[in-house]
Amino acid sequence: MTADDLHRRLDALWRMESPKLLARLARITGNIDTAEELAQDVLVAALERWPRDGVPENPAAWLMQAARYRAIDHLRQCRLRVRKQDEYGIELDLHGADMQGDEAERRAEDDIGDDLLRLVFASCHPVLPMESRVALTLRLLGGLTTAEIARAFLQQEATVAQRIVRAKRTLADRQVAFEVPRKAELPQRLDAVLEVVYLVFNEGYAATSGDDWMRPALCEEALRLGRVLAGLLPREPEVLGLLALMELQASRIPARIRADGSPVLLADQDRARWDWLQLRRGLQMLAVAQRLGGADGPYALQAALAACHARAPLRGHRLGRHRRAVCAPAAGAAVAGGGAQPCRGGVARAGRGGGAAAGRGAGGRWGTSRLSAAACGAR
């Protein structure tokens, strides 16, 4: 394997595994900046050792084990430093300082799924403004570089970098815990997480700025995050409803633009170009969400609208009656929540929340619409 091949393989592996590494390191150390520093140490070690010793049989496990060892070393160093300071009568309230070696080892063994969930809720914490939640989520959980995030949203790299730095500083200053919210807080906190994923997908599906009609890379990133959430919370109907909505809408992406980049509305799309495997996954996910009692949730309602069009046998079909049957309760729920206004001709109009989903330029860059025009059939 050439050096270029090795770097490409490691780059792809890092994109997939870095969120898990960061999640575990952040949970152990209690600090995102420290977690990122340790993760970078692991990456450097891989770049140094793999060309010399060969790629491990299980490279993902190698990265996780190396991260675990570095986290344990970090905790032990903290404990030693505090003990030395205590000898001089200095008392510090340092995270993890009271841990003995065995306890540090035990703490590093928690389930990785719980670690990821903790990082998701921390990145999307309500103390952060929406633009910071989006940037931090894509950086930590999406594995995107600052430059990639800036390009995706057509912003200056320095602006995005400052946003991420401020977000991490806010989490540290507010002492936001890396934990899954308790049952009473879960609905509100989960809604904040889903809103971020929903917004990222909508910005990819119907870009609010720039010359491109779509940015498929953002749709793929939102889908990946949605699948991670569905794996971590398999019995949360709103999570499954959002994933169903994204799968159904993404299945039409190949047919939504012509070769010259101009848009193709739903009635004119060539259904042979739809991704039918992805569409079936969306329908199955919607059925599960409905069985779990989430049929009236905002994301499941939008998915149901998209499913109406997906199930229609012919292009150019007329689904006015079916769309109205689903659109009426959806619009009512959206208006009650301050989101989209009732549908007219199948297009949801953004209310106070404004949003990317309601169409290009229909609202603020970081707003959301609870009932997308795409789901209603406009696109």
TIRORO-688379 format. One record per residue (C-alpha): residue number from 1; residue in one letter; chain; x, y, z. Coordinates in Angstrom, 1 decimal, decimal comma. Each point is the difference from the previous one (the first is absolute). Layout:
% residues N
[NUM A A [X Y Z]]
...
END
This chain:
% residues 379
[1 M A [0,0 0,0 0,0]]
[2 T A [1,4 3,4 -1,1]]
[3 A A [0,2 2,9 2,4]]
[4 D A [-2,8 1,8 -2,0]]
[5 D A [-2,2 -3,1 0,3]]
[6 L A [0,7 -0,2 3,7]]
[7 H A [-0,9 3,6 0,6]]
[8 R A [-3,2 -0,3 -2,0]]
[9 R A [-1,0 -3,1 2,0]]
[10 L A [0,8 1,7 3,3]]
[11 D A [-1,9 3,2 -1,1]]
[12 A A [-3,1 -2,0 -0,8]]
[13 L A [0,3 -2,0 3,3]]
[14 W A [0,5 3,2 2,0]]
[15 R A [-3,1 1,5 -1,5]]
[16 M A [-2,0 -3,0 1,2]]
[17 E A [1,7 -0,6 3,4]]
[18 S A [0,9 3,4 1,2]]
[19 P A [-3,4 0,8 1,5]]
[20 K A [0,2 -3,2 2,1]]
[21 L A [3,5 0,9 1,2]]
[22 L A [-1,0 3,5 0,8]]
[23 A A [-3,1 -1,2 1,8]]
[24 R A [1,9 -2,4 2,2]]
[25 L A [2,9 2,5 0,7]]
[26 A A [-2,4 2,8 0,8]]
[27 R A [-1,9 -2,2 2,4]]
[28 I A [3,1 -1,1 1,8]]
[29 T A [1,8 3,4 0,2]]
[30 G A [-3,2 2,1 0,2]]
[31 N A [1,5 2,6 -2,4]]
[32 I A [-0,5 0,2 -3,8]]
[33 D A [3,3 1,8 -0,6]]
[34 T A [1,9 -2,6 1,9]]
[35 A A [-1,8 -2,7 -1,9]]
[36 E A [0,9 1,5 -3,3]]
[37 E A [3,7 0,3 1,0]]
[38 L A [0,1 -3,6 1,1]]
[39 A A [-1,7 -1,1 -3,2]]
[40 Q A [2,5 1,9 -2,1]]
[41 D A [2,8 -1,8 1,9]]
[42 V A [-1,6 -3,3 -1,0]]
[43 L A [-0,1 1,0 -3,6]]
[44 V A [3,6 1,1 0,1]]
[45 A A [1,0 -3,4 1,5]]
[46 A A [-1,8 -1,8 -2,7]]
[47 L A [1,7 2,0 -2,7]]
[48 E A [3,4 -0,8 1,6]]
[49 R A [-0,5 -3,7 0,7]]
[50 W A [-2,2 -1,4 -2,7]]
[51 P A [2,5 0,8 -2,9]]
[52 R A [2,7 -1,7 2,0]]
[53 D A [-1,9 -2,9 1,7]]
[54 G A [-2,8 -0,5 -2,5]]
[55 V A [-3,8 0,7 0,3]]
[56 P A [-1,5 -1,9 3,0]]
[57 E A [-2,4 -2,9 -0,6]]
[58 N A [-2,7 2,1 1,6]]
[59 P A [1,0 3,6 -0,5]]
[60 A A [-3,1 1,5 1,7]]
[61 A A [0,7 -2,1 3,2]]
[62 W A [3,6 1,2 -0,1]]
[63 L A [-1,1 3,6 -0,1]]
[64 M A [-2,4 -0,5 2,9]]
[65 Q A [2,5 -1,8 2,1]]
[66 A A [2,6 2,7 -0,6]]
[67 A A [-2,5 2,6 1,0]]
[68 R A [-0,9 -1,9 3,1]]
[69 Y A [3,6 -0,2 1,1]]
[70 R A [0,6 3,7 -0,5]]
[71 A A [-3,1 0,9 2,0]]
[72 I A [1,1 -2,2 2,9]]
[73 D A [3,4 1,5 -0,1]]
[74 H A [-1,5 3,5 0,0]]
[75 L A [-2,1 -0,8 3,1]]
[76 R A [2,9 -1,5 1,8]]
[77 Q A [2,1 3,1 -0,8]]
[78 C A [-2,8 2,2 1,4]]
[79 R A [-0,2 -2,1 3,1]]
[80 L A [3,8 0,2 0,5]]
[81 R A [0,1 3,7 -0,6]]
[82 V A [-2,8 0,6 2,5]]
[83 R A [1,7 -2,2 2,6]]
[84 K A [3,2 2,0 -0,3]]
[85 Q A [-2,0 3,3 0,3]]
[86 D A [-1,8 -1,4 3,1]]
[87 E A [3,4 -0,6 1,6]]
[88 Y A [0,5 3,8 -0,3]]
[89 G A [-3,5 0,7 1,4]]
[90 I A [-1,5 0,9 -3,4]]
[91 E A [-3,5 -1,3 -0,5]]
[92 L A [-1,3 -0,3 -3,5]]
[93 D A [-3,4 -1,2 -1,2]]
[94 L A [1,3 -1,9 -3,0]]
[95 H A [-2,2 -2,4 -2,0]]
[96 G A [1,1 -3,6 0,6]]
[97 A A [2,7 1,0 2,5]]
[98 D A [-1,3 -2,3 2,7]]
[99 M A [0,2 -3,1 -2,2]]
[100 Q A [2,4 -2,8 0,8]]
[101 G A [1,4 -2,0 -2,9]]
[102 D A [-2,5 -2,9 0,2]]
[103 E A [-2,9 2,5 0,0]]
[104 A A [1,4 1,8 -3,0]]
[105 E A [0,2 -3,3 -1,8]]
[106 R A [-3,6 -0,9 0,9]]
[107 R A [-1,3 3,4 -1,2]]
[108 A A [1,7 -0,5 -3,3]]
[109 E A [-2,0 -3,2 -0,6]]
[110 D A [-3,5 1,4 -0,3]]
[111 D A [-2,1 -0,8 -3,1]]
[112 I A [1,0 2,1 -3,0]]
[113 G A [-3,7 0,5 -0,9]]
[114 D A [-0,6 1,8 3,2]]
[115 D A [3,1 2,2 -0,7]]
[116 L A [-1,3 1,0 -3,4]]
[117 L A [-3,4 0,8 1,4]]
[118 R A [1,6 2,2 2,7]]
[119 L A [2,0 1,9 -2,7]]
[120 V A [-3,1 0,5 -2,1]]
[121 F A [-1,9 1,6 2,8]]
[122 A A [3,0 2,1 1,0]]
[123 S A [0,6 1,3 -3,5]]
[124 C A [-3,7 0,9 -0,4]]
[125 H A [-0,5 1,5 3,5]]
[126 P A [-2,6 2,8 0,2]]
[127 V A [2,6 2,4 1,5]]
[128 L A [1,6 0,2 -3,4]]
[129 P A [-1,5 2,1 -2,9]]
[130 M A [-1,2 -2,0 -2,9]]
[131 E A [2,9 0,8 -2,4]]
[132 S A [2,4 -1,1 2,7]]
[133 R A [-1,9 -3,3 0,5]]
[134 V A [0,2 -0,7 -3,7]]
[135 A A [3,7 0,8 -0,4]]
[136 L A [1,0 -1,9 3,2]]
[137 T A [-2,1 -3,0 -0,9]]
[138 L A [1,5 -0,2 -3,5]]
[139 R A [3,5 0,4 1,4]]
[140 L A [-0,2 -2,5 2,8]]
[141 L A [-2,6 -2,5 -1,2]]
[142 G A [0,2 0,5 -3,8]]
[143 G A [3,8 -0,1 0,0]]
[144 L A [0,1 3,0 -2,4]]
[145 T A [2,8 2,4 0,1]]
[146 T A [-0,6 3,7 0,6]]
[147 A A [0,8 0,7 -3,6]]
[148 E A [-2,6 -2,6 -1,2]]
[149 I A [-2,7 1,5 2,3]]
[150 A A [0,8 3,5 -1,3]]
[151 R A [-0,3 -1,2 -3,6]]
[152 A A [-3,2 -1,8 0,6]]
[153 F A [-1,7 3,1 1,4]]
[154 L A [1,9 2,5 -2,2]]
[155 Q A [1,5 1,8 2,9]]
[156 Q A [3,5 1,2 0,9]]
[157 E A [2,1 -2,7 1,6]]
[158 A A [1,1 2,4 2,7]]
[159 T A [-3,7 0,7 0,9]]
[160 V A [-0,7 -3,7 0,4]]
[161 A A [3,2 -0,6 2,0]]
[162 Q A [-1,0 2,8 2,4]]
[163 R A [-3,5 -1,4 0,3]]
[164 I A [1,4 -3,4 1,0]]
[165 V A [2,5 1,5 2,5]]
[166 R A [-2,7 2,1 1,6]]
[167 A A [-2,3 -3,1 0,2]]
[168 K A [2,6 -2,1 1,8]]
[169 R A [0,8 2,9 2,3]]
[170 T A [-3,7 0,4 0,9]]
[171 L A [-0,4 -3,7 0,8]]
[172 A A [3,0 0,2 2,2]]
[173 D A [-1,0 3,2 1,7]]
[174 R A [-3,6 -1,2 0,6]]
[175 Q A [1,4 -3,4 1,2]]
[176 V A [-2,2 -1,9 -2,3]]
[177 A A [0,1 -3,6 1,1]]
[178 F A [0,7 -2,8 -2,5]]
[179 E A [-3,0 -2,0 0,9]]
[180 V A [-3,3 -1,2 -1,5]]
[181 P A [-2,8 2,2 1,3]]
[182 R A [-2,4 -1,4 2,6]]
[183 K A [-3,4 -1,2 -1,0]]
[184 A A [-1,7 3,3 0,8]]
[185 E A [2,4 2,0 -2,1]]
[186 L A [0,4 -2,5 -2,8]]
[187 P A [-2,8 1,2 -2,4]]
[188 Q A [1,2 3,7 0,0]]
[189 R A [3,6 -0,9 -0,3]]
[190 L A [-0,6 -2,7 -2,7]]
[191 D A [-2,1 2,6 -2,0]]
[192 A A [3,1 2,3 0,0]]
[193 V A [2,1 -2,9 -1,4]]
[194 L A [-2,5 -0,9 -2,7]]
[195 E A [-0,4 3,6 -1,0]]
[196 V A [3,7 0,2 -0,7]]
[197 V A [0,0 -3,1 -2,2]]
[198 Y A [-3,2 1,2 -1,7]]
[199 L A [1,5 3,4 -0,8]]
[200 V A [3,2 -1,6 -1,4]]
[201 F A [-2,0 -2,2 -2,3]]
[202 N A [-2,2 2,8 -1,2]]
[203 E A [3,0 2,3 -0,8]]
[204 G A [1,2 -2,9 -2,1]]
[205 Y A [-3,3 -0,8 -1,6]]
[206 A A [-1,0 3,6 -0,8]]
[207 A A [2,9 2,4 0,5]]
[208 T A [-0,9 3,4 1,3]]
[209 S A [3,0 1,8 -1,7]]
[210 G A [2,4 -0,5 -2,8]]
[211 D A [-0,4 -1,1 -3,6]]
[212 D A [-0,6 -3,7 0,6]]
[213 W A [-3,6 -1,3 0,5]]
[214 M A [1,2 -2,8 2,3]]
[215 R A [3,1 -1,0 2,0]]
[216 P A [-0,2 -3,8 0,1]]
[217 A A [3,0 -0,3 2,4]]
[218 L A [-2,0 1,7 2,7]]
[219 C A [-2,9 -2,3 -0,6]]
[220 E A [2,3 -3,0 0,4]]
[221 E A [1,5 1,4 3,2]]
[222 A A [-3,5 0,5 1,5]]
[223 L A [-1,1 -3,5 -1,0]]
[224 R A [3,1 -1,5 1,6]]
[225 L A [-0,7 1,9 3,2]]
[226 G A [-3,6 -1,0 -0,1]]
[227 R A [1,0 -3,7 -0,4]]
[228 V A [2,3 0,3 2,9]]
[229 L A [-2,8 1,5 2,2]]
[230 A A [-2,4 -2,7 -1,1]]
[231 G A [2,5 -2,7 1,0]]
[232 L A [0,5 1,7 3,4]]
[233 L A [-3,7 0,7 0,6]]
[234 P A [-1,8 -2,8 -1,9]]
[235 R A [-3,4 0,5 1,8]]
[236 E A [-0,3 3,8 -0,3]]
[237 P A [-2,7 0,6 -2,7]]
[238 E A [1,1 3,6 -0,7]]
[239 V A [3,6 -1,2 -0,8]]
[240 L A [-1,4 -2,7 -2,3]]
[241 G A [-2,5 2,5 -1,6]]
[242 L A [2,8 2,4 -0,8]]
[243 L A [2,2 -2,7 -1,5]]
[244 A A [-3,0 -1,3 -2,0]]
[245 L A [-0,6 3,6 -1,4]]
[246 M A [3,7 0,4 -1,0]]
[247 E A [0,2 -3,5 -1,6]]
[248 L A [-3,2 0,7 -2,0]]
[249 Q A [1,1 3,4 -1,1]]
[250 A A [3,6 -1,0 -0,8]]
[251 S A [-1,3 -2,9 -2,2]]
[252 R A [-1,1 2,7 -2,5]]
[253 I A [3,2 1,9 -0,1]]
[254 P A [1,4 -1,6 -3,2]]
[255 A A [-3,2 1,2 -1,9]]
[256 R A [-0,2 3,5 1,5]]
[257 I A [2,5 1,8 -2,3]]
[258 R A [0,7 -0,1 -3,7]]
[259 A A [3,5 -0,3 -1,5]]
[260 D A [0,2 3,8 -0,2]]
[261 G A [-0,8 0,3 3,8]]
[262 S A [-3,5 1,3 -0,5]]
[263 P A [-2,7 -1,4 2,3]]
[264 V A [-2,6 -2,6 -0,9]]
[265 L A [-3,2 0,2 2,0]]
[266 L A [-1,6 -3,1 1,3]]
[267 A A [-2,7 -0,3 -2,7]]
[268 D A [2,7 0,0 -2,7]]
[269 Q A [2,5 -2,3 1,6]]
[270 D A [1,0 -3,3 -1,6]]
[271 R A [-0,9 -2,6 2,6]]
[272 A A [2,4 -2,5 -1,5]]
[273 R A [2,8 2,2 1,4]]
[274 W A [-1,3 -0,2 3,6]]
[275 D A [1,9 -2,1 2,4]]
[276 W A [-2,6 -2,6 0,7]]
[277 L A [2,0 -1,9 2,6]]
[278 Q A [0,4 3,2 2,0]]
[279 L A [-3,7 0,7 -0,5]]
[280 R A [-0,9 -3,4 1,4]]
[281 R A [2,2 0,6 3,0]]
[282 G A [-1,9 3,3 0,6]]
[283 L A [-3,4 -1,7 -0,2]]
[284 Q A [1,1 -2,7 2,4]]
[285 M A [1,4 2,5 2,5]]
[286 L A [-3,3 2,0 -0,2]]
[287 A A [-2,0 -3,1 0,7]]
[288 V A [2,1 -0,7 3,1]]
[289 A A [-0,4 3,6 1,2]]
[290 Q A [-3,8 -0,3 -0,4]]
[291 R A [-0,1 -3,3 1,8]]
[292 L A [1,8 1,6 2,9]]
[293 G A [-2,7 2,6 0,3]]
[294 G A [1,8 2,8 -1,9]]
[295 A A [-2,4 0,5 -2,9]]
[296 D A [-1,0 3,5 1,1]]
[297 G A [3,6 1,2 0,5]]
[298 P A [1,1 2,9 -2,2]]
[299 Y A [2,7 -2,1 -1,8]]
[300 A A [-2,2 -3,1 -0,4]]
[301 L A [-2,7 2,2 -1,5]]
[302 Q A [2,4 1,5 -2,5]]
[303 A A [1,2 -3,5 -0,8]]
[304 A A [-3,6 -1,2 -0,5]]
[305 L A [-0,5 2,8 -2,6]]
[306 A A [3,2 -1,1 -1,8]]
[307 A A [-1,2 -3,6 0,2]]
[308 C A [-3,3 1,0 -1,8]]
[309 H A [2,0 1,1 -3,0]]
[310 A A [2,4 -2,9 0,2]]
[311 R A [-2,8 -2,6 -0,1]]
[312 A A [-1,8 1,6 -2,9]]
[313 P A [0,3 -2,3 -3,0]]
[314 L A [0,4 2,6 -2,8]]
[315 R A [2,0 3,1 -0,6]]
[316 G A [-2,3 3,1 -0,2]]
[317 H A [-2,3 -1,6 2,6]]
[318 R A [-2,7 2,0 1,8]]
[319 L A [0,1 -0,4 3,8]]
[320 G A [-2,0 3,0 1,1]]
[321 R A [-2,5 -1,9 2,1]]
[322 H A [2,7 -2,1 1,7]]
[323 R A [2,3 3,0 0,5]]
[324 R A [-2,7 2,0 1,6]]
[325 A A [-0,9 -2,8 2,3]]
[326 V A [3,6 -0,1 1,4]]
[327 C A [0,8 3,7 -0,6]]
[328 A A [-2,9 1,3 2,2]]
[329 P A [1,1 -1,5 3,3]]
[330 A A [3,7 0,6 -0,9]]
[331 A A [-0,6 3,7 -0,6]]
[332 G A [-2,1 0,3 3,2]]
[333 A A [2,8 -1,5 2,0]]
[334 A A [2,6 2,2 -1,7]]
[335 V A [-2,0 3,2 0,6]]
[336 A A [-0,5 -1,0 3,6]]
[337 G A [3,8 -0,3 0,3]]
[338 G A [0,8 3,3 -1,7]]
[339 G A [1,3 -1,7 -3,2]]
[340 A A [-1,6 -0,2 -3,4]]
[341 Q A [-3,3 1,5 -1,1]]
[342 P A [-2,8 -2,1 -1,5]]
[343 C A [0,7 -1,5 -3,4]]
[344 R A [-1,3 1,7 -3,1]]
[345 G A [0,4 -2,0 -3,2]]
[346 G A [2,3 -2,3 1,8]]
[347 V A [2,6 2,6 1,0]]
[348 A A [0,7 0,7 3,7]]
[349 R A [0,7 3,6 0,8]]
[350 A A [2,4 0,8 2,8]]
[351 G A [-1,4 1,7 3,0]]
[352 R A [2,0 1,7 2,8]]
[353 G A [2,6 -2,8 -0,2]]
[354 G A [0,6 0,7 -3,7]]
[355 G A [2,0 -2,6 -1,8]]
[356 A A [2,1 -1,7 -2,5]]
[357 A A [-2,6 -2,8 -0,5]]
[358 A A [-2,6 2,5 -1,2]]
[359 G A [2,0 1,0 -3,0]]
[360 R A [3,0 2,0 -1,1]]
[361 G A [0,2 3,3 1,8]]
[362 A A [-3,3 -0,7 1,9]]
[363 G A [1,6 0,6 3,4]]
[364 G A [3,1 0,6 2,0]]
[365 R A [3,1 -2,1 -0,7]]
[366 W A [-0,3 -1,9 3,2]]
[367 G A [-3,8 -0,2 0,3]]
[368 T A [-2,1 -3,1 -0,4]]
[369 S A [-3,4 -0,7 -1,3]]
[370 R A [-2,0 -2,8 1,6]]
[371 L A [-1,7 -0,9 -3,2]]
[372 S A [2,2 -0,1 -3,1]]
[373 A A [-1,2 1,0 -3,4]]
[374 A A [1,8 -3,1 -1,3]]
[375 A A [-2,1 -2,3 2,1]]
[376 C A [-3,2 1,7 -1,1]]
[377 G A [1,0 -0,7 -3,6]]
[378 A A [1,3 3,3 -1,4]]
[379 R A [3,3 -1,6 -0,7]]
END
